[in-house]
Amino acid sequence: MNQTRTFLTFALLAVAYLLFLAWQSDYAVKPPVTSPAVAASASASPADGSVPVAIPGEPAPPAAAASVAQASAAPAGGASQQIAVSTDVLDLVLDARGGSIVRASLPAYPRRAPTHADPRPPATLLLNADDPTYFVAQSGLVSSSDTAPANQPNHLALFQPGQTSYTLAPGQDKLEVSLTWQSDSGLKVTKTYAFKRGSYVIDVTQRIDNGSAQPWAGNAYEQLLRAEPPRASSWLKNYIDPENRSFQGAAWYTGEKFEKLSFKDFAEPKDQLNRSITGGWLAMLRLYFFAAWIPPANQTAQYVTQTVDAGSAHPRYLIRAVGPTLHVAPGQSVDAQARLYVGPNVQGKLDAIAPGLDLTIDYGMLKIIAVPMHAVLSLLHGLAHNWGVAIILLVLLIKGLTWKLTAMQYRSSARMRKLTPRIQALKERFGDDKQKMQQATMELYKKEKVNPMGGCLPVLITLPVFYGLFYVLEYSLELRHAAFLWIPDLSAPDPYYILPIIYAIVMLGTQWLNPVAAGMDPTQAKMMKVMPLLFTVVFAFFPSGLCLYYAVNGIVGLGQQWWITHHVDREGAVAKTA
């Protein structure tokens, strides 16, 4: 196997894999949708899936389940208010109905790269209660001791805010927003959101003051509810959109293992989450950003996933954690605490918030390669202060480390290239006798001390590095809206297709140094000729940061290959004159 065939094989596999993913997302057979009746009978929650009716670890009487189900179906009357909260990094809207966060935007991360025509684009919207991009963070309390619907302080209960607008003032380091709810029996719940300057972590406290004459028992819960983002009408548009190429769905951490569930797999009963977890967290992921509820590390909670309104046109997907039972005697108070992260997926900083939170940047099996590579890229950016320059420096660094391996590959290719006329002569001599042709070819290799596999091993060794870098450049938040020369956004395709064209020219140069081998059949030869065009089309839709890496890598590799090929040719000329 020569270098040409090796390159062709891996290139075709990569393209086929990407096309398969795009086709699968649009045309694969969808799992059967569970009807609302079936969903209700198979779940511990009512048909709308919004409020937990069973208390984990506690016997819940049938009346409790019925009363909470009624509260879900018919929430208490009264118009709710919206509360605006603004910090230096978050702009939120809370709904007095349940004290839920129904809108969250990130001012430091605009939706698109700034331009001269649009110098201040709107902020990225992560949470939003409007369809079709519904995504909200909810919390509440469900009681097994007081089953009256009006006495359930869940996320459908109507809270009273202290005011309708809060702002973290300059010089202020902390901001607290409190909402209160009180039952006719005297039970009072105060839900407090605490914000800190420069932080995307929100401390959430549900304080239960039992002013009634009876003991209260119940559970605190936190949940994320989201609709699957709408997809484009064609597979091509989905393929070129990095948001659709990335994973979107629920994820959780068990304290030891990171797991995830895509939206399409919510319909599979065997994939549903229903587990007691200590020291974990739950999240909903999208490209570059996510929201996560983080219960106290020493707390055991029951984690579940569920499809809400499964039979509707816009089903919603829920992941919930229900905490241990709380007992509050008359005249006593108890706090239920959790943290909510709403923000960017910044690698290397999330584990300081909660163990395993860095895993929300999911590199899969290539994590062992991708994580160190991201660290090196960040280090180079610290030196160059530009992500495009950092990518170029990373190319040079990797090329320097793999110089000897690639030199072996190019030297083997150059020697094979010199034997091409002699192999062609053998082919003409033996015609269709493939067995004799193979024997004669192997004898020629042995005589000239050429290893036909010499160009394969270096490729196999360096291939994981290139695939690992693909994920680093695809998922790195730092490259989002990072400019380089004519490119306004390294996470988006090259607007002028300059880098894909450069890479095509590099491939043509590589083909010139590696003429089609004599043993290659006509079909393979034709494929090799169209490969530059094919890769130009494929790379035209890839992030320009990735195209920059491969274009520079190809230029450096072409220069190295030309030098080694020239050196091998000179060695042959000297040997002939001697």
C-alpha positions as CSV (number, residue, x, y, z in Angstrom):
1,M,0.0,0.0,0.0
2,N,1.5,3.3,-1.0
3,Q,0.8,6.7,0.4
4,T,-1.7,7.6,-2.3
5,R,-4.0,4.7,-1.6
6,T,-3.7,5.2,2.2
7,F,-4.7,8.9,1.9
8,L,-7.6,8.0,-0.5
9,T,-8.9,5.3,1.9
10,F,-8.9,7.6,4.9
11,A,-10.3,10.5,3.0
12,L,-13.2,8.5,1.6
13,L,-14.0,7.0,5.0
14,A,-14.1,10.5,6.6
15,V,-16.3,11.9,3.9
16,A,-18.6,8.9,4.0
17,Y,-18.9,9.1,7.8
18,L,-19.9,12.8,7.7
19,L,-22.4,12.3,4.9
20,F,-23.9,9.3,6.8
21,L,-24.4,11.5,10.0
22,A,-26.1,14.1,7.9
23,W,-28.4,11.6,6.2
24,Q,-29.1,9.8,9.5
25,S,-30.4,13.0,11.1
26,D,-32.9,13.6,8.4
27,Y,-34.0,10.3,7.0
28,A,-33.4,7.7,9.7
29,V,-36.5,5.9,10.9
30,K,-37.8,7.8,13.9
31,P,-38.7,5.8,17.1
32,P,-42.5,5.4,17.6
33,V,-44.0,8.3,19.6
34,T,-45.5,7.3,22.8
35,S,-49.1,8.5,23.2
36,P,-49.9,10.7,26.2
37,A,-52.0,8.0,27.8
38,V,-49.2,5.5,27.6
39,A,-46.7,8.0,28.8
40,A,-48.9,8.8,31.8
41,S,-49.3,5.1,32.7
42,A,-45.6,4.4,32.4
43,S,-44.5,7.4,34.4
44,A,-44.7,8.6,38.0
45,S,-45.7,12.0,36.7
46,P,-49.0,13.3,35.2
47,A,-49.6,13.5,31.5
48,D,-48.0,16.9,31.3
49,G,-44.9,15.7,33.1
50,S,-44.4,18.9,35.0
51,V,-44.6,18.1,38.7
52,P,-43.3,14.9,40.4
53,V,-46.1,13.1,42.2
54,A,-44.1,10.3,43.9
55,I,-41.7,11.1,46.7
56,P,-38.5,8.9,46.3
57,G,-37.9,6.7,49.2
58,E,-41.2,7.7,50.9
59,P,-44.6,6.0,50.6
60,A,-46.9,8.5,48.9
61,P,-50.6,8.0,49.5
62,P,-52.9,7.9,46.4
63,A,-54.5,11.2,47.5
64,A,-51.1,12.9,47.3
65,A,-50.5,11.8,43.8
66,A,-54.0,12.8,42.7
67,S,-53.8,16.2,44.3
68,V,-50.5,17.1,42.7
69,A,-51.7,15.9,39.4
70,Q,-54.7,18.2,39.7
71,A,-52.3,21.1,40.5
72,S,-50.4,20.3,37.3
73,A,-53.5,20.2,35.2
74,A,-55.1,23.3,36.7
75,P,-52.7,25.7,38.3
76,A,-54.0,28.3,40.8
77,G,-55.6,31.3,39.2
78,G,-54.2,34.8,39.1
79,A,-51.9,36.6,36.6
80,S,-48.2,36.1,37.1
81,Q,-45.6,38.8,36.9
82,Q,-42.2,38.8,35.2
83,I,-39.1,39.9,37.1
84,A,-36.1,41.3,35.2
85,V,-32.7,40.6,36.6
86,S,-29.5,42.1,35.2
87,T,-25.9,41.3,36.2
88,D,-22.6,42.0,34.5
89,V,-22.8,38.6,32.7
90,L,-26.5,37.6,32.7
91,D,-29.8,39.2,31.7
92,L,-32.6,37.1,33.1
93,V,-36.4,37.0,33.3
94,L,-38.1,35.2,36.2
95,D,-41.7,34.2,36.1
96,A,-43.6,34.7,39.4
97,R,-45.4,31.5,38.4
98,G,-43.2,29.1,40.2
99,G,-40.3,31.5,40.4
100,S,-38.9,29.8,37.2
101,I,-36.2,31.3,35.0
102,V,-37.9,31.7,31.6
103,R,-35.3,33.7,29.8
104,A,-31.5,34.0,30.0
105,S,-29.2,35.9,27.6
106,L,-25.5,36.2,27.8
107,P,-24.3,39.8,27.0
108,A,-20.7,38.8,26.6
109,Y,-21.5,36.3,23.8
110,P,-23.4,37.9,20.9
111,R,-25.4,35.6,18.6
112,R,-23.2,36.4,15.6
113,A,-19.9,38.0,14.9
114,P,-19.9,41.9,14.9
115,T,-19.6,43.6,11.5
116,H,-19.4,47.1,10.3
117,A,-23.1,47.0,9.4
118,D,-24.0,45.3,12.7
119,P,-21.4,46.3,15.3
120,R,-23.6,45.3,18.3
121,P,-25.5,42.1,17.5
122,P,-28.0,40.8,20.1
123,A,-26.8,38.6,22.9
124,T,-27.0,34.8,22.8
125,L,-30.3,33.6,24.1
126,L,-29.9,30.4,26.1
127,L,-33.1,30.1,28.1
128,N,-36.4,31.1,26.4
129,A,-40.0,30.2,27.2
130,D,-41.2,30.8,23.7
131,D,-41.7,28.0,21.1
132,P,-40.0,26.6,19.1
133,T,-36.9,27.1,21.2
134,Y,-38.5,26.5,24.6
135,F,-35.9,26.0,27.3
136,V,-36.5,26.9,31.0
137,A,-35.1,26.1,34.4
138,Q,-37.6,25.3,37.1
139,S,-37.5,24.3,40.8
140,G,-40.1,23.7,43.5
141,L,-41.3,21.7,46.4
142,V,-43.8,18.8,46.5
143,S,-45.4,17.7,49.7
144,S,-46.6,14.3,50.9
145,S,-48.1,15.7,54.1
146,D,-50.3,18.5,52.8
147,T,-51.9,17.2,49.6
148,A,-54.3,20.1,48.8
149,P,-53.4,21.5,45.4
150,A,-53.4,25.1,46.7
151,N,-50.8,24.1,49.3
152,Q,-48.2,22.6,46.9
153,P,-45.4,25.1,46.5
154,N,-44.3,23.6,43.2
155,H,-43.2,25.5,40.1
156,L,-46.8,26.1,39.1
157,A,-47.6,28.0,42.4
158,L,-47.9,31.8,42.2
159,F,-45.1,33.5,44.1
160,Q,-45.0,37.2,45.0
161,P,-41.8,39.1,44.1
162,G,-40.4,41.9,46.2
163,Q,-40.0,44.1,43.1
164,T,-40.2,43.6,39.3
165,S,-36.6,44.7,38.4
166,Y,-33.2,44.0,39.9
167,T,-29.8,45.2,38.7
168,L,-26.3,44.5,39.9
169,A,-25.0,48.0,40.4
170,P,-21.4,49.1,39.7
171,G,-19.2,48.2,42.7
172,Q,-21.8,45.7,44.0
173,D,-20.5,42.1,44.3
174,K,-23.7,40.3,45.1
175,L,-27.4,40.6,44.2
176,E,-30.3,38.6,45.8
177,V,-33.8,38.2,44.3
178,S,-36.5,36.8,46.6
179,L,-40.0,35.6,45.9
180,T,-42.5,34.3,48.5
181,W,-45.4,32.0,48.6
182,Q,-47.7,31.3,51.4
183,S,-50.5,28.7,52.0
184,D,-53.8,29.3,53.8
185,S,-52.5,27.0,56.6
186,G,-49.5,29.2,57.3
187,L,-46.7,27.4,55.4
188,K,-44.4,30.0,53.8
189,V,-41.8,29.4,51.1
190,T,-39.2,31.9,50.1
191,K,-37.2,31.3,46.9
192,T,-34.0,33.3,46.7
193,Y,-31.7,33.6,43.7
194,A,-28.2,34.9,44.7
195,F,-25.9,36.3,41.9
196,K,-22.2,37.1,42.1
197,R,-20.3,39.5,39.9
198,G,-18.6,37.8,37.0
199,S,-20.2,34.4,37.8
200,Y,-22.7,32.3,35.7
201,V,-23.5,30.3,38.8
202,I,-26.7,31.1,40.6
203,D,-27.3,30.0,44.2
204,V,-30.9,29.0,44.7
205,T,-32.4,28.6,48.1
206,Q,-35.9,27.4,48.9
207,R,-36.6,28.3,52.6
208,I,-39.6,26.5,54.2
209,D,-41.1,28.3,57.2
210,N,-43.7,26.1,58.8
211,G,-46.2,28.5,60.5
212,S,-48.9,25.9,60.5
213,A,-50.0,23.7,63.4
214,Q,-49.0,20.5,61.6
215,P,-45.6,19.1,60.6
216,W,-44.7,19.4,57.0
217,A,-42.8,16.8,54.9
218,G,-41.9,17.1,51.3
219,N,-39.1,17.1,48.7
220,A,-37.3,19.8,46.8
221,Y,-36.7,19.3,43.1
222,E,-34.9,21.0,40.2
223,Q,-35.5,20.4,36.6
224,L,-34.7,21.6,33.1
225,L,-37.4,21.5,30.4
226,R,-36.5,22.0,26.8
227,A,-37.9,21.5,23.3
228,E,-35.7,20.1,20.5
229,P,-34.4,23.0,18.4
230,P,-36.0,23.1,14.9
231,R,-34.0,21.7,12.1
232,A,-33.5,22.9,8.6
233,S,-35.5,21.5,5.8
234,S,-32.6,19.9,4.0
235,W,-29.8,17.7,5.1
236,L,-27.2,20.0,3.5
237,K,-28.3,22.9,5.7
238,N,-28.2,20.7,8.8
239,Y,-24.8,19.4,7.8
240,I,-23.2,22.9,7.4
241,D,-24.7,24.1,10.6
242,P,-22.3,23.3,13.5
243,E,-25.1,23.6,16.0
244,N,-26.9,20.6,14.3
245,R,-23.6,18.7,14.0
246,S,-23.0,18.9,17.7
247,F,-24.8,16.9,20.4
248,Q,-28.0,18.4,21.8
249,G,-29.9,16.8,24.6
250,A,-29.8,15.9,28.3
251,A,-26.6,15.0,30.2
252,W,-25.8,14.0,33.8
253,Y,-22.9,13.1,36.0
254,T,-23.2,10.2,38.5
255,G,-20.2,11.3,40.6
256,E,-18.0,8.9,38.6
257,K,-19.3,8.8,35.0
258,F,-20.6,11.3,32.5
259,E,-23.7,10.1,30.5
260,K,-26.0,11.8,28.0
261,L,-29.3,11.2,26.2
262,S,-30.1,12.8,22.9
263,F,-33.6,14.0,22.2
264,K,-34.4,11.2,19.7
265,D,-33.5,8.6,22.4
266,F,-36.0,10.0,24.9
267,A,-38.6,7.8,23.3
268,E,-36.7,4.6,24.1
269,P,-37.8,3.3,27.5
270,K,-34.5,1.4,28.0
271,D,-32.5,4.6,27.7
272,Q,-34.5,6.6,30.3
273,L,-32.8,7.8,33.4
274,N,-34.3,6.7,36.8
275,R,-31.5,6.5,39.3
276,S,-30.4,7.6,42.8
277,I,-27.2,9.7,42.4
278,T,-25.0,11.3,45.0
279,G,-22.6,14.1,44.1
280,G,-23.9,14.5,40.6
281,W,-25.5,17.1,38.4
282,L,-27.9,17.3,35.5
283,A,-27.8,19.5,32.3
284,M,-29.2,20.3,28.9
285,L,-26.4,20.8,26.3
286,R,-26.0,22.7,23.1
287,L,-23.0,23.9,21.2
288,Y,-20.8,26.3,23.3
289,F,-23.4,26.8,26.0
290,F,-25.4,24.8,28.6
291,A,-27.6,25.0,31.7
292,A,-27.0,22.7,34.7
293,W,-28.6,22.1,38.0
294,I,-26.1,21.1,40.7
295,P,-27.5,19.7,43.9
296,P,-25.4,19.7,47.1
297,A,-22.4,17.3,46.7
298,N,-23.4,15.3,49.8
299,Q,-27.0,14.9,48.8
300,T,-28.6,11.8,47.3
301,A,-31.2,12.7,44.7
302,Q,-33.5,10.7,42.4
303,Y,-32.7,11.6,38.7
304,V,-35.2,11.0,36.0
305,T,-35.8,11.9,32.4
306,Q,-39.1,12.1,30.6
307,T,-40.9,13.3,27.5
308,V,-43.6,15.9,28.1
309,D,-46.5,16.1,25.7
310,A,-45.1,13.3,23.7
311,G,-48.0,13.1,21.2
312,S,-47.9,16.8,20.4
313,A,-46.3,18.6,17.5
314,H,-43.7,20.2,19.9
315,P,-42.8,17.7,22.6
316,R,-40.6,18.8,25.4
317,Y,-37.9,16.9,27.2
318,L,-37.3,17.0,30.9
319,I,-34.5,16.0,33.2
320,R,-35.1,16.3,37.0
321,A,-33.5,15.7,40.3
322,V,-35.7,15.2,43.4
323,G,-33.9,15.6,46.7
324,P,-34.3,13.7,50.0
325,T,-37.4,14.1,52.1
326,L,-37.4,17.3,54.3
327,H,-39.2,17.3,57.6
328,V,-40.3,20.7,59.1
329,A,-41.9,20.8,62.5
330,P,-44.4,23.6,63.4
331,G,-42.5,26.8,64.0
332,Q,-39.3,25.5,62.4
333,S,-37.5,26.4,59.2
334,V,-35.5,24.3,56.7
335,D,-33.5,25.4,53.7
336,A,-33.3,23.4,50.4
337,Q,-30.3,24.5,48.3
338,A,-29.0,24.0,44.8
339,R,-26.9,25.8,42.3
340,L,-27.8,26.6,38.7
341,Y,-25.2,27.2,36.0
342,V,-26.4,29.1,32.9
343,G,-23.5,30.1,30.7
344,P,-20.7,29.3,28.3
345,N,-18.8,26.0,28.0
346,V,-15.4,27.2,29.0
347,Q,-12.9,24.4,29.1
348,G,-10.6,24.1,32.1
349,K,-12.8,26.3,34.4
350,L,-16.0,24.2,34.9
351,D,-14.6,21.5,37.2
352,A,-13.9,24.2,39.8
353,I,-17.7,24.7,40.0
354,A,-18.6,21.0,40.2
355,P,-16.6,17.8,39.7
356,G,-17.1,16.5,36.1
357,L,-18.6,19.7,34.7
358,D,-15.8,20.0,32.2
359,L,-17.1,16.8,30.6
360,T,-20.0,18.8,29.1
361,I,-17.4,19.5,26.4
362,D,-17.7,16.0,25.1
363,Y,-14.7,14.8,23.0
364,G,-15.7,11.2,23.3
365,M,-13.0,8.6,22.9
366,L,-10.5,11.2,21.7
367,K,-10.7,13.1,25.0
368,I,-7.2,11.9,26.0
369,I,-5.8,13.6,22.9
370,A,-8.2,16.6,22.5
371,V,-7.9,17.9,26.1
372,P,-4.1,18.3,26.1
373,M,-4.2,19.7,22.6
374,H,-6.7,22.4,23.7
375,A,-4.4,23.2,26.6
376,V,-1.5,23.6,24.1
377,L,-3.6,25.8,21.8
378,S,-4.6,28.0,24.7
379,L,-1.0,28.4,25.7
380,L,0.0,29.4,22.2
381,H,-2.8,31.9,22.2
382,G,-1.4,33.4,25.3
383,L,1.8,34.0,23.4
384,A,0.3,35.1,20.1
385,H,-2.9,36.9,21.3
386,N,-4.7,35.7,18.2
387,W,-6.4,32.3,17.7
388,G,-5.5,32.1,14.0
389,V,-1.8,32.6,14.8
390,A,-2.1,30.1,17.6
391,I,-3.5,27.5,15.1
392,I,-0.6,28.1,12.8
393,L,1.9,27.8,15.7
394,L,0.2,24.5,16.7
395,V,0.7,23.2,13.1
396,L,4.4,24.0,13.3
397,L,4.7,22.4,16.7
398,I,2.9,19.2,15.7
399,K,4.9,19.1,12.4
400,G,8.1,19.4,14.4
401,L,7.2,16.6,16.8
402,T,6.2,14.3,13.9
403,W,8.9,15.4,11.5
404,K,10.7,12.1,11.5
405,L,7.5,10.0,11.1
406,T,6.3,12.0,8.2
407,A,9.9,12.0,6.7
408,M,9.7,8.2,6.7
409,Q,6.4,8.4,5.0
410,Y,7.6,10.8,2.3
411,R,10.8,8.9,1.8
412,S,8.9,5.7,1.3
413,S,6.6,7.5,-1.1
414,A,9.5,9.0,-3.1
415,R,11.2,5.6,-3.5
416,M,7.9,4.1,-4.6
417,R,7.6,6.9,-7.1
418,K,10.9,6.1,-8.6
419,L,9.8,2.5,-9.1
420,T,6.6,3.5,-10.9
421,P,8.1,3.0,-14.5
422,R,9.5,-0.4,-13.6
423,I,6.2,-1.5,-12.1
424,Q,4.4,-0.3,-15.2
425,A,6.8,-2.4,-17.3
426,L,6.1,-5.5,-15.1
427,K,2.4,-4.9,-15.6
428,E,2.8,-4.8,-19.4
429,R,5.0,-7.9,-19.3
430,F,2.6,-10.1,-17.2
431,G,-0.7,-8.7,-18.4
432,D,-3.6,-10.1,-16.5
433,D,-1.6,-12.7,-14.6
434,K,-2.0,-11.0,-11.2
435,Q,-0.2,-13.7,-9.3
436,K,3.0,-13.4,-11.3
437,M,2.7,-9.7,-11.3
438,Q,2.5,-9.6,-7.5
439,Q,5.4,-12.0,-7.1
440,A,7.5,-9.9,-9.5
441,T,6.5,-6.7,-7.8
442,M,7.5,-8.0,-4.3
443,E,10.9,-9.2,-5.7
444,L,11.5,-5.7,-7.0
445,Y,10.6,-4.2,-3.7
446,K,13.0,-6.6,-1.9
447,K,15.8,-6.0,-4.4
448,E,15.5,-2.2,-4.1
449,K,14.9,-2.4,-0.3
450,V,11.6,-0.5,-0.5
451,N,8.9,-1.3,2.1
452,P,5.5,-0.7,0.5
453,M,4.0,-0.3,4.0
454,G,6.5,2.3,5.0
455,G,4.0,5.1,4.2
456,C,1.2,3.6,6.2
457,L,2.5,3.5,9.8
458,P,3.2,7.2,10.1
459,V,-0.3,8.0,8.8
460,L,-1.9,5.6,11.3
461,I,0.1,7.1,14.2
462,T,-0.7,10.8,13.3
463,L,-4.4,10.2,12.3
464,P,-5.8,10.3,15.9
465,V,-4.0,13.6,16.4
466,F,-5.8,15.1,13.4
467,Y,-9.2,13.7,14.5
468,G,-8.6,15.0,18.0
469,L,-7.8,18.4,16.7
470,F,-11.0,18.3,14.6
471,Y,-13.1,18.1,17.8
472,V,-11.0,20.8,19.5
473,L,-11.5,23.3,16.8
474,E,-15.2,22.3,16.3
475,Y,-16.1,22.6,20.0
476,S,-13.8,25.3,21.3
477,L,-15.8,28.3,22.5
478,E,-12.7,30.5,22.2
479,L,-12.8,30.3,18.4
480,R,-16.3,31.5,18.3
481,H,-16.3,35.0,16.7
482,A,-12.5,35.0,16.8
483,A,-11.2,37.0,13.8
484,F,-8.1,36.3,11.7
485,L,-7.1,38.4,8.7
486,W,-10.1,38.3,6.3
487,I,-12.0,35.8,8.5
488,P,-14.4,37.4,11.0
489,D,-15.2,34.1,12.8
490,L,-12.9,31.1,13.0
491,S,-15.8,28.9,14.1
492,A,-17.8,29.6,10.9
493,P,-16.9,28.7,7.3
494,D,-14.5,30.9,5.3
495,P,-16.8,33.6,3.8
496,Y,-14.6,33.9,0.7
497,Y,-13.7,30.1,0.4
498,I,-10.0,31.1,0.3
499,L,-8.8,28.4,2.7
500,P,-10.6,25.5,0.9
501,I,-9.2,26.6,-2.4
502,I,-5.7,26.8,-0.9
503,Y,-6.1,23.3,0.5
504,A,-7.3,22.0,-3.0
505,I,-4.1,23.5,-4.5
506,V,-2.0,21.8,-1.9
507,M,-3.7,18.5,-2.8
508,L,-2.9,19.0,-6.4
509,G,0.7,19.6,-5.5
510,T,0.7,16.4,-3.5
511,Q,-0.7,14.5,-6.4
512,W,2.0,16.0,-8.6
513,L,4.7,14.6,-6.3
514,N,2.8,11.3,-6.1
515,P,1.8,10.3,-9.6
516,V,-0.8,7.6,-9.8
517,A,0.8,4.2,-9.1
518,A,0.9,1.8,-11.9
519,G,-1.0,-0.8,-9.9
520,M,-3.9,1.5,-9.2
521,D,-7.0,0.6,-11.2
522,P,-8.7,3.3,-13.4
523,T,-11.5,3.9,-11.0
524,Q,-9.1,4.7,-8.2
525,A,-7.1,6.9,-10.5
526,K,-10.2,8.9,-11.4
527,M,-11.2,9.3,-7.8
528,M,-7.8,10.7,-7.0
529,K,-8.2,13.3,-9.7
530,V,-11.5,14.5,-8.2
531,M,-10.4,14.5,-4.6
532,P,-9.2,18.1,-4.6
533,L,-12.6,19.2,-5.8
534,L,-14.4,17.0,-3.3
535,F,-12.3,18.3,-0.4
536,T,-12.9,21.9,-1.5
537,V,-16.6,21.4,-1.3
538,V,-16.4,19.6,2.0
539,F,-14.1,22.1,3.6
540,A,-16.2,25.0,2.3
541,F,-18.7,24.2,5.0
542,F,-16.3,23.4,7.8
543,P,-15.2,25.9,10.5
544,S,-12.5,28.2,9.0
545,G,-10.3,27.5,12.1
546,L,-10.2,23.8,11.0
547,C,-9.6,24.7,7.4
548,L,-6.8,27.0,8.5
549,Y,-5.1,24.2,10.3
550,Y,-5.3,21.7,7.4
551,A,-4.3,24.3,4.8
552,V,-1.2,25.3,6.8
553,N,-0.5,21.7,7.6
554,G,-0.8,20.8,3.9
555,I,1.5,23.6,2.9
556,V,4.2,22.6,5.4
557,G,3.8,18.9,4.5
558,L,4.0,19.7,0.8
559,G,7.2,21.6,1.4
560,Q,8.7,18.7,3.4
561,Q,7.6,16.2,0.8
562,W,9.1,18.2,-2.0
563,W,12.4,18.5,-0.1
564,I,12.6,14.8,0.6
565,T,11.6,13.8,-2.9
566,H,14.2,16.1,-4.3
567,H,16.8,14.6,-2.0
568,V,15.9,11.0,-2.9
569,D,16.1,11.9,-6.6
570,R,19.6,13.4,-6.1
571,E,20.7,10.3,-4.3
572,G,19.6,8.2,-7.3
573,A,21.4,10.6,-9.7
574,V,24.6,10.3,-7.7
575,A,24.3,6.5,-7.6
576,K,24.0,6.3,-11.3
577,T,27.0,8.6,-12.0
578,A,29.1,6.5,-9.5
